[in-house]
Amino acid sequence: MSEGVKIIAQNRRAFHEYFIEEKFEAGISLVGTEVKSLRGGNVNMKDSYCRVENGEMFLLNMHISPYEQGNVFNRDPLRDRKLLLHKREILKIFQAVGREGYSIIPLSLYLKRGRIKVEIALARGKKLYDKRESIAKKDRERENMRFVKEQNRR
């Protein structure tokens, strides 16, 4: 990410569960109390995903906690939220999801020049042996870093 970007939330689980093929930046349609709640970091992206319906893309299952001072203006925390993308991008993503094993998942939620943006990804699900392989790779890298650190101390 570049300067002037404040990360609100990240979906770390996505990198463990999926191979990320391609990333897109999308705007998101929100109401005022949701924006205030997001600025406070009250969001859960754990089980969220995107779906294309009637040429529009929606973000589902993202939980934005109700704003405490929002009273009657608060909306349903799990409501579907429209993502703002160009038609070309939506069509490209829709065609890719038509292939077997591909999903559209949100990776992060951030503020960019005062606007809330969502980084979504076209992703392919990992098998169990792929997950084990990536964990082993991370462990090897961690061990190598420890070794290098110890060598530098001497």
Sequence and secondary structure as in RCSB ss.txt:
>XXXX:A:sequence
MSEGVKIIAQNRRAFHEYFIEEKFEAGISLVGTEVKSLRGGNVNMKDSYCRVENGEMFLLNMHISPYEQGNVFNR
DPLRDRKLLLHKREILKIFQAVGREGYSIIPLSLYLKRGRIKVEIALARGKKLYDKRESIAKKDRERENMRFVKE
QNRR
>XXXX:A:secstr
  TTEEEEEE HHHHHHEEEEEEEEEEE   HHHHHHHHTT EE TT EEEEETTEEEEES EE   TT GGG  
 TT  EEEE  HHHHHHHHHHHTSTTEEEEEEEEEEETTEEEEEEEEEEE  HHHHHHHHHHHHHHHHHHHHHHH
HHH 
